[in-house]
Amino acid sequence: MASGWCVDGLRPGDRDALDTLFARCSPETVRLRFFGRLHRWPAPYLDSVLAGPAETHDAVVVRNPEGDQVLALAGLVAVSDTVAGAAELGVLVADAWQRQGLGSAMLEVLLDRARRRGVRRVCANALPGRQALLAALARRLELERSAWTEGGLVGVYKLAGIVE
């Protein structure tokens, strides 16, 4: 971490910092993350990420060296009603900080925490032409299945090495 940023847990008082993170993302970055044109966080998502216990919505952020700014957010949301024992991954990195390892660092922390909770699968969705998230998962996890849907490519990955 030559840049000094660090992966950290989300704090109850981070709502304003998350709003600032969202504002630092281009409309295209937001569209690629949320599959639509949004001007602010979806309220249910923001409420869930800030209040959710790890079993429901586990989330981590990357903070700047001073610790007063959130540069990125990643979360795993339980989706056991869709895929047994699964959690869906979402990552948002401020434009100025993309391709500097923040997403990968958050992913490693979330996968480790998910293993400890007994999560068995990780799902992710990607719009056509933007499968970098799925490629990052494929480097770490075994692909169980993938399928093209109207919204893009969906990948389901086995989370091996579950800590019992």
C-alpha positions in Angstrom: 0.0 0.0 0.0 2.5 2.6 -1.2 -0.3 5.2 -1.4 -1.2 4.8 2.3 -4.9 3.9 1.9 -6.3 1.2 4.0 -9.2 -1.2 4.0 -11.5 -0.6 7.0 -14.8 -1.5 8.3 -17.8 0.7 7.7 -18.7 3.0 10.6 -22.2 4.2 11.7 -21.2 7.8 11.0 -20.0 7.1 7.4 -23.2 8.2 5.6 -21.8 11.6 4.6 -18.5 10.0 3.6 -20.4 7.6 1.4 -22.4 10.4 -0.2 -19.1 12.1 -1.0 -17.8 8.9 -2.5 -20.9 8.7 -4.7 -20.4 12.3 -5.8 -16.8 11.4 -6.8 -18.0 8.8 -9.2 -18.8 9.6 -12.8 -22.3 8.8 -14.2 -20.7 6.0 -16.1 -19.1 4.5 -13.1 -22.5 4.6 -11.2 -24.3 3.1 -14.2 -21.9 0.2 -14.4 -22.3 -0.5 -10.6 -26.0 0.0 -10.3 -27.1 -0.9 -13.9 -28.9 2.5 -14.2 -28.5 6.2 -14.1 -28.7 7.3 -10.5 -28.1 10.7 -8.9 -27.7 9.4 -5.4 -27.4 6.1 -3.5 -30.5 4.1 -3.6 -31.9 4.7 -0.1 -32.6 1.0 0.8 -29.1 0.1 -0.3 -27.5 2.8 1.8 -29.6 2.0 4.8 -28.7 -1.7 4.4 -25.0 -1.2 4.0 -24.8 1.1 7.1 -27.0 -1.0 9.3 -26.8 -4.5 8.1 -25.1 -7.2 10.2 -22.4 -9.0 8.3 -24.7 -12.0 7.8 -27.1 -9.8 5.8 -24.9 -7.1 4.3 -21.2 -7.2 5.0 -19.3 -4.1 3.8 -15.8 -2.6 3.8 -14.4 0.7 2.6 -11.0 2.0 1.6 -10.1 5.2 3.5 -7.5 7.7 2.5 -4.2 8.0 4.5 -5.7 10.5 6.9 -8.8 8.3 7.4 -11.3 11.1 6.7 -12.4 10.1 3.2 -14.0 7.0 1.8 -12.4 6.2 -1.6 -14.2 2.9 -2.3 -16.9 0.6 -1.0 -17.5 -3.1 -1.5 -20.2 -5.3 0.0 -21.5 -8.8 0.0 -25.3 -9.1 0.4 -26.9 -12.4 1.3 -29.0 -13.7 -1.5 -29.8 -17.2 -0.1 -33.3 -17.1 -1.6 -31.7 -17.1 -5.1 -28.6 -19.2 -4.8 -28.2 -21.4 -1.7 -25.5 -20.2 0.7 -24.6 -17.3 -1.6 -23.8 -13.6 -1.3 -23.8 -11.0 -4.1 -20.8 -8.9 -4.5 -20.9 -5.2 -5.4 -17.9 -2.8 -5.7 -17.8 1.0 -6.2 -14.4 2.8 -6.5 -14.1 6.6 -7.0 -13.0 7.3 -10.5 -9.7 8.9 -9.4 -8.8 5.7 -7.5 -9.7 3.0 -10.0 -7.1 0.5 -11.2 -4.9 1.0 -8.1 -5.7 -2.2 -6.2 -8.5 -0.9 -3.9 -11.2 -3.2 -5.3 -8.8 -6.2 -5.0 -7.9 -5.4 -1.5 -11.5 -5.0 -0.4 -12.4 -8.3 -2.2 -9.7 -10.2 -0.3 -11.1 -8.9 3.1 -14.7 -9.7 2.1 -14.0 -13.2 0.9 -12.0 -14.0 4.0 -14.9 -12.7 6.2 -17.5 -14.6 4.1 -15.5 -17.9 4.5 -15.6 -17.4 8.2 -19.4 -16.9 8.2 -19.9 -20.1 6.1 -20.8 -18.4 2.8 -20.5 -21.0 0.1 -20.9 -19.0 -3.1 -20.3 -15.5 -4.4 -22.4 -14.1 -7.2 -21.7 -11.0 -9.3 -23.3 -9.3 -12.3 -21.5 -7.3 -15.0 -22.7 -5.4 -17.9 -21.5 -6.4 -21.4 -17.9 -5.3 -22.0 -17.3 -4.7 -18.2 -16.5 -8.1 -16.8 -13.4 -7.0 -14.8 -15.2 -7.8 -11.6 -15.9 -11.3 -12.8 -12.3 -11.8 -14.0 -11.1 -10.7 -10.5 -13.4 -13.3 -8.9 -12.3 -16.0 -11.4 -8.6 -15.4 -10.4 -9.5 -16.2 -6.8 -12.5 -18.6 -6.9 -13.7 -21.5 -9.0 -16.5 -20.6 -11.5 -19.5 -22.7 -10.8 -21.7 -21.3 -13.6 -22.3 -18.2 -15.6 -25.1 -17.1 -17.8 -26.0 -14.1 -20.0 -29.2 -12.3 -18.9 -30.9 -9.2 -20.2 -28.7 -7.2 -17.8 -25.4 -8.7 -18.6 -23.2 -11.6 -17.5 -23.9 -13.3 -14.1 -21.2 -15.4 -12.5 -21.6 -17.8 -9.5 -18.3 -18.8 -7.9 -17.5 -21.4 -5.3 -16.0 -20.0 -2.1 -13.6 -22.8 -1.1 -11.7 -23.0 2.1 -14.6 -22.2 4.4 -13.5 -21.9 7.9 -15.5 -24.2 10.1 
